[in-house]
Amino acid sequence: MSGDQTGERIRSAFAQLARQRPNLSQLDHAIMTAFERLMQGRPELTDGAVTVTNICAEAGISRASYYRSPTAPVIKTLLAAPDTVRPELGELRDEVARLRRAERALRRDHAVQLRDLKDTVTTYANHIQLLTLANTELRAENHQLQQQAAQHSNLRVLDRGPAPGTPR
């Protein structure tokens, strides 16, 4: 349903209410006017959200007066209809709320990824440290074996060529 159809449905519902209750007070008319202004996206005093609080503020009445008014059930019925088009302001607020929820989810996922990556880095750092210690031990053992070999005259050290990765 379009905004024009919603506006027509609101006017029709209020006209029917006026026919059923010809003695509507100024307060009731103020509520209807305030509701129509909010639904058209033309608030004068509030942020434009279609809420009971904002309807009361726009109409200049208390919430108790609103709930005693015969217009309250009509407005509730209009707002409960699934095809009622709310002002664009409300749609934008809903979109902002949806985007904020999505942003929170993305931040949460990002934090999980960061934790996982930090754990991976820690694991790799531990492995590097262990390999470095093992390499140091092997070098020390190699050095010790070379010294022992040098003490024996009957052992000959073979030339293995250059170390891997070095040019010949």
C-alpha positions in Angstrom: 0.0 0.0 0.0 1.4 3.4 -0.9 1.6 6.5 1.4 -1.4 8.0 -0.4 -3.5 4.9 0.3 -2.4 4.9 3.9 -3.3 8.6 4.2 -6.7 7.9 2.7 -7.3 5.0 5.0 -6.4 7.1 8.0 -8.8 9.9 6.9 -11.5 7.3 6.3 -11.1 5.7 9.7 -11.2 9.1 11.4 -14.3 10.1 9.4 -16.0 6.9 10.4 -15.1 7.6 14.0 -16.5 11.1 13.7 -19.8 9.7 12.2 -20.1 7.1 15.0 -19.3 9.7 17.7 -20.4 13.2 16.5 -19.5 14.8 19.9 -15.6 14.3 19.6 -13.8 16.8 21.7 -11.1 19.2 20.6 -8.6 16.9 22.3 -9.7 14.0 20.1 -9.3 16.3 17.0 -5.9 17.3 18.2 -4.9 13.7 18.5 -6.1 12.9 15.0 -4.2 15.9 13.6 -1.0 15.0 15.5 -1.2 11.4 14.2 -1.8 12.5 10.6 1.2 14.9 10.8 3.4 12.2 12.2 2.3 9.7 9.5 3.0 12.3 6.8 6.5 12.8 8.2 5.8 16.4 9.2 6.4 16.5 13.0 6.4 19.9 14.7 7.7 19.1 18.2 9.1 15.6 18.1 11.7 13.5 16.3 9.0 12.1 14.0 8.7 8.6 15.3 5.1 7.3 15.3 4.8 6.5 19.0 2.2 7.3 21.6 4.6 9.6 23.4 5.2 11.6 20.2 1.5 11.7 19.3 0.8 13.1 22.8 3.6 15.6 22.5 2.4 16.8 19.1 -1.2 17.0 20.3 -0.1 18.7 23.6 -1.9 16.2 25.8 -1.0 13.6 28.5 -0.8 9.9 27.8 -3.7 9.3 30.1 -5.9 11.7 28.0 -4.7 9.8 24.9 -5.7 6.4 26.2 -9.1 7.7 27.4 -9.8 9.1 23.9 -11.9 7.1 21.4 -9.2 7.8 18.8 -6.6 5.6 20.6 -8.1 2.2 19.5 -8.5 3.5 16.0 -4.9 4.6 15.8 -3.8 1.3 17.3 -5.8 -0.6 14.6 -4.3 1.6 11.9 -0.7 1.0 13.1 -1.3 -2.7 13.5 -2.3 -3.1 9.9 0.6 -4.7 8.0 0.1 -2.6 4.9 0.2 0.7 6.7 3.1 2.7 5.2 5.0 4.5 7.9 6.8 7.8 7.2 10.2 7.5 5.5 11.8 8.7 8.7 10.7 5.6 10.5 12.0 3.4 7.7 15.3 5.2 7.9 15.5 4.6 11.6 14.7 1.0 11.1 17.5 0.8 8.5 19.9 2.5 10.9 19.0 0.1 13.6 19.5 -2.9 11.2 22.9 -1.5 10.1 24.0 -1.0 13.7 23.1 -4.6 14.5 25.0 -5.7 11.4 28.0 -3.6 12.4 28.0 -5.2 15.9 27.9 -8.6 14.3 30.8 -7.7 12.0 32.8 -6.3 15.0 32.1 -9.5 17.0 33.2 -11.7 14.0 36.3 -9.5 13.5 37.2 -9.8 17.2 36.9 -13.6 16.9 39.2 -13.6 13.8 41.7 -11.4 15.6 41.8 -13.8 18.6 42.3 -16.7 16.3 45.1 -15.0 14.4 46.8 -14.0 17.7 46.6 -17.6 18.8 48.1 -18.8 15.5 50.9 -16.2 15.8 51.6 -17.4 19.4 51.7 -21.0 18.2 54.1 -20.2 15.4 56.3 -18.1 17.7 56.5 -21.1 20.2 57.4 -23.4 17.3 60.1 -21.1 16.1 61.5 -20.8 19.6 61.6 -24.6 20.0 63.2 -25.0 16.6 65.8 -22.3 17.4 66.6 -24.1 20.6 66.9 -27.5 18.9 69.1 -25.9 16.2 71.4 -24.4 18.8 71.7 -27.8 20.5 72.5 -29.5 17.2 75.2 -26.9 16.4 76.7 -27.3 19.9 76.7 -31.1 19.4 78.2 -30.7 15.9 80.9 -28.5 17.3 81.7 -31.0 20.0 81.9 -33.8 17.5 84.2 -31.8 15.3 86.5 -31.2 18.2 86.5 -34.9 19.1 87.3 -35.8 15.5 90.1 -33.3 15.4 91.8 -35.1 18.4 91.9 -38.4 16.6 94.6 -38.5 13.8 93.1 -41.6 12.1 89.8 -39.8 11.2 89.5 -37.8 8.1 86.8 -35.1 7.7 85.0 -35.2 4.4 84.4 -32.1 2.5 80.7 -32.0 1.9 80.8 -28.9 -0.4 79.1 -25.6 0.3 76.2 -25.3 2.6 72.7 -25.4 0.9 71.8 -22.0 -0.4 75.3 -20.7 -0.8 77.0 -20.2 -4.2 79.9 -22.4 -5.3 
